[in-house]
């Protein structure tokens, strides 16, 4: 089995803005092609991988492939690009970043995000928050015609591009950790359960369009028809100066178990089963402080007549930026807890189902 953080790095470097997840999907398939199992890509672009197909009991594990990004919405006569965001961005972090644009020819065109410099702004304007419509992308082109010859037009997607780095103390940083960390965990789970069949149908869903409305998970769940689902995500970590009660999780304290967020109230019996599994297995964990964020679980648990759904998240600082930061041991502990839960999945379902 490949080193888990190496898999995270490989997936982090792939281009995969919402709606343009193909490069991520291909990397995932490359890492699983040696498994003699069922792969399916649906019309939305979700990739599902099924083990032990046709059993009476089905468990779904889900992680999304897409990352927040940009989309060109205007090419100006001088070659500058104006853009909209795909997913949630804080405009303050965008200026002076390098951006990678995926041209119509399929190659990457590099640019930088610019803004009006301080010396041309009034003192009043300098104090105002940065507005998205004041920013632009400069790819070095000097005309609209030159830009379009490079395959950059309205609708071209882009990502902020920084390398993956391993840091001191077992930390690492990179773009798209939300949710390539989850995708890497699903890959490793599939490899483990391919070698050790779980005794039920296990379906891994690598979802599209999470950052723009949970759309991929909604359609995939309707097709998969799971009895029980686990969503594997990242969630906001701790930052200096933030009061403890406002920090959803802390780096280094293990996977975060969701009680509730903006899209789901997890069934209390399922929360109890997940926490008891962690305690019995000696795996460190934490409870995510409620009502922040949202995940594919919001769509999954509402599918058909309802699906028992839990969320496990790896704490991550600086989400929705090109410098997300996470702790290796939190990732490994999340893998251990997922294995413990999947090993007990039929029993957990029996405890929690009405």
N, C-alpha and C positions, 0 to 999 in steps of 0.2 A: 504494500500500500504506500502511495506517495506521501511525502511529508505534507501535513495539512496546511502549514503556512506557505509552502511552495505553491500549493494549489490556489490558495487565496491570491498570492502574487500574480500568478498566471492569469487568473480571471479578472483581477483588478485592472490589469493593463489593457484588457480588451475594450473596444468601443461598443457601447450598448445603451445609447439614449432610448428612452421610451419610444416604442414604435420602430426602432432600428436595432433590435437585439440580436440580429443574425450572427455577428461575429462571436458573441458570447455563447450562443447556442452551439455553434460549430466547435468551439473549444471544449465545451462540456461533452459533446458527443465524441470528440477525439479521445477524451480521458476515459470514456466508458465503452468504446467500440469493441474492446476485447471481451466484454460480457455477452454471453449468449442469451439475450433477453429482449423484451419488446420495447421498442422506441416508437413514439408517435409525436408528430408535430401537427397541431390543429390549425385551422384557418386563422386564428388569432396570432399564432406564433408560439404558443405554449409548447414546451417539450415535456412529455411525460414518459417516464421509464417505469416499467411494471415488472415486479418479481412475483412469481407464484400466481400467475393470472388464473382467475376462475374459482378461487376459493369463496367460501360463504361469508367471510369477514374481510373487510377492506379498510386499511389504514392509509391515509394520505399524509405525506410530508411535503411542505411547500416552502419555496424561497423564490424571490423574484430576481430576474436577470437584469432588468432595466436600471438605469441610473438617471439622476436628474441631469438635465442638459440644456442646450440652447437650440433655437431654430431661427434661421435668417428670415426676416419678414420684409426686408427692403434692401435693394442694392442701389446706392446713390450714384449719380453721374460720375463722381470723382473716384468711385471704386470702394468707398466705405460701405460697411455692412451694418444695418440696424437689426436688432434681434429681439425675440420674445423668449421667455423661459419655458422649459418643459419640466414640470415639477417645482417644488418649493425652493426658492433661492432667497438669500439675503443680499440685496444689491450692493451692500457695503463691501463684500468680499470680492467682487468681480473685477474692479479696475486693476490694470497692470498684470493680469494673469495671461499666460499663454493659452491659446485655445486651438484645438484640433477640429477641423471641419471635414466631414466625409463628403467628398465631391460626387457628382453623378457618375464619374468614371470609376468610383470605388477606391480612389487613393485619398490620402490625408493631406489637406492643405493647412499649413500653420499660420496663425495670426495672433494678434495681441488685442486685448480689450483696452480701449482708451476712454478717456474722459477729458473734459475741459480742464486745463491746468490752472493752479491757483492764481497765477498772475493775470489771467483774463477774467477772473471772477470778482464780483463785488464782495466786500466783507460780509454782506448779508447772505449772498449766495454760498459763500464758503461755510457758513454755519448750518445750511439746510441739509437734510438727509439726501443721500445720493438717490436719484430717481433712475429707474431702468431706461426710460426713454432718452436720458441724457448720455447714455453709453453707446459705444460703437465698436466694431471689430475692424482692425487694420491688417490686411493680409499682404501689404506691400504693393497692391495693384494701384494703377493711376487712372483707371477708367472703368466704367460699368462694363464695357465690351471686354476688356482684359480680364475682369473678374469672372464674367460668364464663360469665357473661353477656358478657364480653369475648372469649370464644372460647378461653380458656386452660384446658386440662384435662390430665389425665394423658396423656402422649404428645406434648404440644406441644414442638416443637424450638426451640432458641435458639442464638445465636452471640454472642460478645463483639464489640462494635461500636465500632470506632475508625476515623477517616477515613484515607484514603490520603494520604501526604505525600511530597513530594520534599524531600530533605535536601541538606546541603552535600556537595561532592565527588563528585557523581554518584550518591549513594545515594538509596534510597527505602524507605518503610516502609508497611506496611498489614497487614490481616488476610488470611488464606487465601492467602498467597503460595505455600504448599504446598497445591495445586499449580496455582494459577491462572497462575503464571509458565509452567509447562509447557503449559497450555491455550493461552495467548497465542502461544507458539512454534509450536504445531501449526497455529493459525489462519494465521500468516504463512507457514508451509511450504506449506499448501494453496493459498494465493493464489499463491505463487511457482510451484509445480508445475502449477497449473491453466494458467498462462500459458506454462510451459515443460515440457511433458509428459515424464515420466521414462523412458518406454519400457517400463514394467512397471506392474503394478497397485499403487497406493499407497493404503493404507487408514489413515486417522487415527481412532483410537478415543479418544473422550472418556469415560473410565470413571467408573462409580459405585462406591461402597462400598469404596474402597481403604483408608480409615482404619479400617474395621471388619472387615478380613479379606481384602482383595484379591479380593472376590467378583465385581465387575463384569468385571474383566479376564479372570478365569477363563472365564466363559461366552462373552465376546466372542471370545476367541482360538479357542475351539473352533469358532465359527461362521466366523470370518475365514479360518482355516487358512493363516497366513502361513509363508513360508519363512525369513524373517529379521525380527527385531523390534528396535526401539529404544524404550526407555522414557525419557521426558523428565521430570525431577523437580527438586526442590530437596533440598538436604542440609545438615547442620549446618555452620555456619561457625565462625570463630575467635572467642574471647572472652578478655578480659583475665584474667590470672592462671591460665589453663589451660595446663599443660605442653604443649609442641609435639607430643609423641608422642600426646597425647590429643585433639588437634584433627583431626577428619576432613578438613577443608579450610580454606583461607584465602580470605577475600574479596579480590577483585582479581587472582586468579591464573588466571582462566578457568574453563571447565567442568571438572567433576570426572568422571573415568572410573572406573567401579566395577570392581574386581577380584573382590571377594566381599563379601557382607553376610550377614545372618542367614538369608536365603531363597534365595540363589543363589551359585554359583561360576561366574563367567563363563568360557567356554571360552578358554584362553590364546591360541589363534590369533586369536580375535576381538578380544581385548584388544590384541594386537599390531597387527592391521589398523587398529583405531581410533586408536591412538597414532601409527602411521606416517602415517595420513591427516592427523592434526593437524600433525605435523612437516612433512610435504610441503606443506601448505597455509599454513604460517606462522601457525597459530592457537595462542595460548597455552592451555595446559591443565594440569591437575594430576591426580594419582592420589588417589582417595579412600582414606583409611586403612581397611583391611579390618574387616569384622565388626561394623559399626555400622549400625543401621537396617534397613529393608527396603522394597521397592517392588513395584509390579505385576509386575515381572520375575519375582518368586518364583512367581507363578501362570502367567505366559505361557510360561516356558521348560519347564514341565512339561505343557503341553497336548498332547493326542494322543500322538504318538511323540517329542515334544520339539521345541523351537523354538530356533534360535540367537538369543540375546537379549543385548543390550548395554544399559547404563544410562549416560546422561549427566545430570549434575545441576548446577544453578546453586547455588553456595554461598549460604547464607542464615542470618543470625543470628536467634536467638530464635524458632525454629520452634515451631509449636503454641502460638502466642500471638497476640494481636491486633496485635502490633507487630513482625512479621517484618521483617527488613532485608536488602536485597540491593543489588548494585552494577550500574548500567546496563550497563557494558561487559562484565561477566560474562554478562549476558543476550544481548547482541549477539554475543559470541564463541561462545556456545552455538549460536545460530542459524547462524552461519557454519560451525561444525563439523558440525552436522546436515545442512546443505546439501551439504557436501563428502562426507559419508558416503553420503547418498542418491544423489548423482551417481555414486558408485562402487559402489552396493549389489550389483549382479550380480557384479562382480569380487570384492568382499569375501566374498560367499557362496561363490564358487568357491574362494577361498583357504582357507576355514574349514570347509566342509562335509566330512564324512568321505568 
